[in-house]
Amino acid sequence: MESSVMKNRTADAGWGGSVHIGRRNLLTAGCGAVLLAAGQRGALAAQAYPAHAVNVVVPYAPGGQGDLFARVLSDPLGNLLKQTVVVENRPGATGMLGTRYIVREKPDGLNLLLGQTGEIAIIPSANKNAGYDPLKDLAPIALVGDSPLVMITSAKSPFKTVHDLLALAAGKPRQVAYASSGTATPGHLAAAALALGTHCDMIHVPYKGAGQAMTDVISGQVGFFFSSASAAMGHIKSGSVRALAVASTQRMPALPDVPTIDETVLKGFNYSLWGGYFAPAATPAPIVGQLNRDINTLLARPAIRTRFEADGAVVKANTPEQFAQFVRAEALKYRSLLKTTGITIG
């Protein structure tokens, strides 16, 4: 009897084992089919992309660096995509309105953002009402250009070097004033970081835009201004302003004789105005990859690269992963600075 029971158990176990193995095989086959189908859908999406015109939102008025990037690349990018690429300016709330618009769009690659330092790396930490988290709500595609800020003063100013300016600021607290294009803008935070790092007490004078700030810097109404290289270059060449330093760890090819703050005053000082393409989060990886390849193809063209570098932008090939890492590092840098200085907006 015992032998019979053992045989039955052995037989049951053998049957049950074959059933489980069969089920595992079916489940494996089923998962494989699902993954294959998903991969095929992704490939088909990439092949069909873009089915319609692509809209690139610049969250500022025409004329700035981000607008320049988007407009120079729009036609050649359209040629590669075989669709029209339209640049749409949606200014307002220091870049927040246009960014909010994109994060709410369908993630199909037909609506993109030309995002920059302010609305991507600074605003979400400076304004509790930003309404988006770029690290979660956007998919980085490619960095177009990274333009170091340039510390400029009036040609009439007694400051010949950054050391001249800091010597006065250290000896006479709140006697040196600096301009910015607004509170918590890259130029404001670069100056705040300089003041913090050198223990100088200087006065911040915010303006409603870089144009007004530049006017008062040229006239000598304020001591200095951390300007975007593109906005400053013409004034530097005309002689109306003097470039004291570059806010990067390497000298700019466009201004080879101007020292960096990193080499003269504060090691590691690096503040820039950069711009790149983003898509809504959950945009399929094949679409992001295709856009990244096409944008890098355009950035490698001598005419386009030369055009951007003439305005002080550093241009180099990058992957979506490299751009995402860059954005995270920038966001952390500004978050720490904002916390230390207590600067907020909104």
C-alpha positions as CSV (number, residue, x, y, z in Angstrom):
1,M,0.0,0.0,0.0
2,E,2.8,2.4,1.0
3,S,4.5,1.6,-2.3
4,S,1.3,2.4,-4.2
5,V,0.8,5.7,-2.4
6,M,4.4,6.7,-3.1
7,K,4.0,5.8,-6.7
8,N,0.9,7.9,-6.9
9,R,2.6,10.8,-5.2
10,T,5.5,10.5,-7.6
11,A,3.2,10.4,-10.6
12,D,1.3,13.4,-9.3
13,A,4.5,15.3,-8.7
14,G,5.7,14.5,-12.2
15,W,2.5,15.6,-13.7
16,G,2.3,18.7,-11.6
17,G,5.9,19.5,-12.5
18,S,5.2,19.2,-16.2
19,V,2.1,21.5,-15.8
20,H,4.1,24.1,-14.0
21,I,6.9,24.0,-16.6
22,G,4.3,24.4,-19.3
23,R,2.7,27.3,-17.6
24,R,6.1,29.0,-17.2
25,N,6.8,28.5,-20.8
26,L,3.5,30.0,-21.7
27,L,4.0,32.9,-19.5
28,T,7.5,33.5,-20.8
29,A,6.2,33.3,-24.4
30,G,3.4,35.7,-23.5
31,C,5.7,38.2,-21.9
32,G,8.0,37.9,-24.9
33,A,5.1,38.6,-27.3
34,V,4.1,41.6,-25.3
35,L,7.6,43.0,-25.3
36,L,8.0,42.3,-29.0
37,A,4.8,44.0,-29.7
38,A,5.8,47.0,-27.6
39,G,9.1,47.2,-29.4
40,Q,7.4,47.0,-32.8
41,R,5.0,49.8,-31.8
42,G,8.0,51.9,-30.7
43,A,9.8,51.2,-33.9
44,L,6.6,52.0,-35.9
45,A,6.1,55.2,-34.0
46,A,9.7,56.2,-34.8
47,Q,9.2,55.3,-38.5
48,A,6.0,57.3,-38.7
49,Y,7.3,60.2,-36.8
50,P,6.5,63.0,-37.4
51,A,3.2,62.6,-39.1
52,H,2.5,66.3,-38.8
53,A,4.3,69.6,-38.3
54,V,6.5,69.9,-35.2
55,N,5.9,72.9,-32.9
56,V,8.8,74.2,-30.9
57,V,7.8,76.5,-28.0
58,V,10.2,79.2,-26.9
59,P,8.9,80.5,-23.5
60,Y,10.2,84.0,-24.1
61,A,9.7,86.9,-26.5
62,P,11.6,86.8,-29.8
63,G,15.2,87.9,-29.9
64,G,16.8,86.0,-27.0
65,Q,19.4,83.2,-27.1
66,G,16.8,80.4,-27.0
67,D,14.8,82.0,-29.8
68,L,18.0,82.2,-31.9
69,F,18.7,78.5,-31.3
70,A,15.2,77.5,-32.2
71,R,15.0,79.7,-35.4
72,V,18.4,78.8,-36.8
73,L,17.7,75.1,-36.4
74,S,14.0,75.1,-37.4
75,D,14.3,74.9,-41.2
76,P,17.3,72.4,-41.4
77,L,15.6,70.3,-38.7
78,G,12.4,70.3,-40.7
79,N,14.4,69.1,-43.8
80,L,15.7,66.2,-41.8
81,L,12.3,65.3,-40.4
82,K,10.6,65.9,-43.7
83,Q,8.0,68.1,-41.9
84,T,7.6,71.8,-41.1
85,V,9.1,72.9,-37.8
86,V,7.3,75.9,-36.5
87,V,8.8,78.2,-33.7
88,E,6.2,79.6,-31.4
89,N,7.0,82.2,-28.8
90,R,4.9,81.9,-25.6
91,P,6.4,84.5,-23.2
92,G,5.3,85.1,-19.7
93,A,6.1,84.5,-16.0
94,T,9.9,84.2,-16.7
95,G,9.4,81.2,-18.9
96,M,6.9,79.3,-16.8
97,L,3.9,79.8,-19.1
98,G,5.4,78.2,-22.1
99,T,6.9,75.4,-20.0
100,R,3.6,74.6,-18.4
101,Y,2.0,74.4,-21.8
102,I,4.5,71.8,-23.0
103,V,4.4,69.6,-20.0
104,R,0.6,69.2,-20.5
105,E,0.9,68.3,-24.2
106,K,0.6,64.8,-25.6
107,P,3.9,63.0,-25.5
108,D,4.1,62.4,-29.2
109,G,7.1,64.5,-30.1
110,L,5.0,67.0,-32.0
111,N,5.3,69.7,-29.3
112,L,8.7,70.5,-28.0
113,L,10.3,73.1,-25.7
114,L,13.4,75.1,-26.3
115,G,14.1,75.3,-22.5
116,Q,16.8,77.4,-20.9
117,T,18.6,77.8,-17.6
118,G,15.9,79.9,-15.9
119,E,12.7,78.0,-16.3
120,I,14.4,74.6,-16.2
121,A,17.1,74.8,-13.5
122,I,16.2,77.8,-11.4
123,I,12.4,78.6,-11.3
124,P,11.2,75.3,-9.9
125,S,13.3,75.8,-6.8
126,A,12.8,79.6,-6.5
127,N,9.0,79.6,-7.1
128,K,6.7,77.2,-5.2
129,N,4.0,78.0,-7.7
130,A,6.0,77.0,-10.8
131,G,3.4,74.3,-11.6
132,Y,5.9,71.8,-13.0
133,D,8.9,69.7,-12.1
134,P,11.3,69.6,-15.1
135,L,13.1,66.6,-13.7
136,K,9.8,64.6,-13.8
137,D,7.6,66.4,-16.4
138,L,10.1,66.8,-19.2
139,A,12.2,64.4,-21.3
140,P,15.6,66.0,-22.2
141,I,16.5,65.6,-25.9
142,A,19.7,67.5,-26.7
143,L,21.6,70.5,-25.4
144,V,22.1,73.0,-28.2
145,G,24.5,75.5,-26.7
146,D,26.0,76.5,-23.3
147,S,26.9,80.2,-23.2
148,P,28.9,81.4,-20.1
149,L,27.8,84.6,-18.6
150,V,30.2,87.6,-19.0
151,M,30.9,90.0,-16.2
152,I,30.8,93.5,-17.8
153,T,31.2,97.1,-16.6
154,S,31.0,100.4,-18.3
155,A,33.9,101.5,-20.5
156,K,33.9,104.6,-18.3
157,S,34.2,102.6,-15.1
158,P,37.4,102.7,-13.1
159,F,37.4,98.9,-12.8
160,K,40.0,97.4,-15.1
161,T,39.8,93.9,-13.5
162,V,37.5,91.9,-11.4
163,H,40.0,92.4,-8.5
164,D,39.6,96.2,-8.8
165,L,35.9,95.9,-8.3
166,L,36.0,93.4,-5.5
167,A,38.6,95.5,-3.7
168,L,36.2,98.4,-3.6
169,A,33.3,96.2,-2.6
170,A,35.2,94.6,0.2
171,G,36.5,98.0,1.5
172,K,33.1,99.8,1.2
173,P,30.1,97.6,1.8
174,R,27.0,98.3,-0.2
175,Q,28.8,100.8,-2.4
176,V,29.0,98.6,-5.5
177,A,25.7,97.9,-7.2
178,Y,25.1,95.2,-9.8
179,A,22.3,94.9,-12.4
180,S,20.2,91.9,-13.4
181,S,17.4,91.2,-15.8
182,G,15.2,90.2,-12.9
183,T,15.2,88.4,-9.5
184,A,16.5,84.8,-9.6
185,T,17.7,85.1,-13.1
186,P,21.1,83.4,-14.0
187,G,22.8,86.8,-13.9
188,H,21.4,87.7,-10.5
189,L,22.4,84.4,-9.0
190,A,25.9,84.5,-10.5
191,A,26.4,87.9,-8.9
192,A,24.9,86.6,-5.6
193,A,27.3,83.7,-5.7
194,L,30.3,86.0,-6.3
195,A,29.2,88.2,-3.4
196,L,28.7,85.1,-1.2
197,G,32.0,83.5,-2.2
198,T,34.1,86.7,-1.7
199,H,32.2,87.9,1.4
200,C,31.3,91.2,-0.2
201,D,28.1,93.1,0.5
202,M,26.8,94.5,-2.8
203,I,23.5,95.9,-3.9
204,H,21.2,94.1,-6.3
205,V,19.3,96.3,-8.8
206,P,16.8,94.1,-10.7
207,Y,15.5,95.3,-14.1
208,K,12.6,94.2,-16.3
209,G,14.8,92.6,-18.9
210,A,18.4,92.6,-20.1
211,G,17.9,95.6,-22.3
212,Q,17.2,98.0,-19.5
213,A,20.0,96.6,-17.4
214,M,22.5,96.9,-20.3
215,T,21.5,100.6,-20.8
216,D,22.3,101.5,-17.2
217,V,25.6,99.5,-17.2
218,I,26.8,101.3,-20.3
219,S,26.0,104.7,-18.7
220,G,27.7,103.7,-15.4
221,Q,24.5,103.8,-13.3
222,V,25.4,100.4,-11.9
223,G,28.8,98.8,-11.3
224,F,28.5,95.6,-13.2
225,F,26.2,93.0,-14.9
226,F,26.5,89.3,-15.5
227,S,25.2,89.3,-19.1
228,S,24.6,86.5,-21.5
229,A,27.5,86.4,-24.0
230,S,25.2,86.9,-26.9
231,A,23.8,90.2,-25.5
232,A,27.2,91.5,-24.4
233,M,29.3,90.6,-27.4
234,G,28.3,93.6,-29.6
235,H,28.8,96.1,-26.8
236,I,32.2,94.6,-26.0
237,K,33.3,94.9,-29.6
238,S,32.0,98.4,-29.9
239,G,33.9,99.5,-26.8
240,S,30.8,100.7,-24.8
241,V,31.4,98.1,-22.1
242,R,34.5,96.3,-20.7
243,A,34.5,92.5,-20.1
244,L,36.1,91.9,-16.6
245,A,35.7,88.1,-16.4
246,V,33.9,85.1,-17.8
247,A,31.7,83.0,-15.4
248,S,33.1,79.6,-16.5
249,T,35.9,77.2,-15.8
250,Q,37.4,77.7,-19.2
251,R,38.1,80.9,-21.3
252,M,35.7,81.6,-24.1
253,P,37.1,81.2,-27.6
254,A,35.2,84.3,-28.6
255,L,36.9,86.3,-25.8
256,P,40.3,84.5,-25.4
257,D,42.0,87.5,-23.5
258,V,39.3,87.7,-20.8
259,P,40.1,85.7,-17.7
260,T,37.7,83.4,-15.9
261,I,36.5,84.0,-12.4
262,D,37.5,80.4,-11.8
263,E,41.2,81.2,-12.5
264,T,41.2,84.6,-10.8
265,V,38.9,84.7,-7.8
266,L,36.7,81.6,-7.1
267,K,37.6,78.1,-8.1
268,G,34.8,76.2,-9.7
269,F,32.7,79.3,-10.4
270,N,30.5,78.3,-13.4
271,Y,27.3,80.1,-14.4
272,S,25.9,80.1,-17.9
273,L,22.8,80.6,-20.0
274,W,22.2,77.4,-21.9
275,G,19.4,76.1,-24.1
276,G,18.2,72.7,-25.3
277,Y,15.3,70.7,-26.6
278,F,12.8,69.0,-24.3
279,A,9.7,66.9,-24.9
280,P,6.8,66.1,-22.5
281,A,7.7,63.2,-20.2
282,A,6.8,59.7,-21.5
283,T,7.6,60.7,-25.1
284,P,8.7,57.4,-26.7
285,A,12.5,56.7,-26.6
286,P,12.7,56.1,-30.4
287,I,11.3,59.6,-31.0
288,V,13.7,61.2,-28.5
289,G,16.6,59.3,-30.0
290,Q,15.7,60.4,-33.5
291,L,15.4,64.0,-32.5
292,N,18.7,63.8,-30.7
293,R,20.5,62.3,-33.7
294,D,19.1,64.9,-36.0
295,I,19.9,67.9,-33.7
296,N,23.5,66.6,-33.3
297,T,23.8,66.3,-37.0
298,L,22.9,69.9,-37.4
299,L,25.2,71.1,-34.6
300,A,28.1,69.4,-36.4
301,R,27.5,71.5,-39.5
302,P,30.2,74.3,-39.7
303,A,27.8,77.1,-40.6
304,I,25.5,76.4,-37.7
305,R,28.3,75.7,-35.2
306,T,30.1,78.9,-36.2
307,R,26.9,80.9,-35.9
308,F,26.3,79.8,-32.3
309,E,30.0,80.0,-31.3
310,A,30.2,83.6,-32.5
311,D,27.7,84.5,-29.8
312,G,29.8,82.8,-27.2
313,A,27.9,79.4,-27.0
314,V,29.9,76.2,-26.5
315,V,28.5,73.6,-28.8
316,K,29.2,69.9,-28.6
317,A,27.5,66.6,-29.3
318,N,25.5,65.0,-26.5
319,T,23.1,62.2,-25.8
320,P,19.7,62.5,-24.1
321,E,21.3,60.8,-21.0
322,Q,24.2,63.2,-20.9
323,F,21.8,66.2,-21.3
324,A,19.6,64.8,-18.5
325,Q,22.7,64.5,-16.2
326,F,23.7,68.1,-17.0
327,V,20.2,69.3,-16.2
328,R,20.1,67.5,-12.9
329,A,23.5,69.0,-11.9
330,E,22.4,72.5,-12.8
331,A,19.1,72.1,-10.8
332,L,21.0,70.9,-7.8
333,K,23.6,73.8,-8.0
334,Y,20.9,76.4,-8.1
335,R,18.7,74.7,-5.5
336,S,21.7,74.9,-3.1
337,L,22.5,78.5,-3.9
338,L,18.9,79.6,-3.5
339,K,18.7,77.9,-0.1
340,T,21.9,79.5,1.1
341,T,21.0,83.0,-0.1
342,G,17.3,82.8,0.7
343,I,16.4,84.2,-2.8
344,T,12.8,83.4,-3.8
345,I,10.2,84.6,-6.2
346,G,6.4,84.0,-6.2
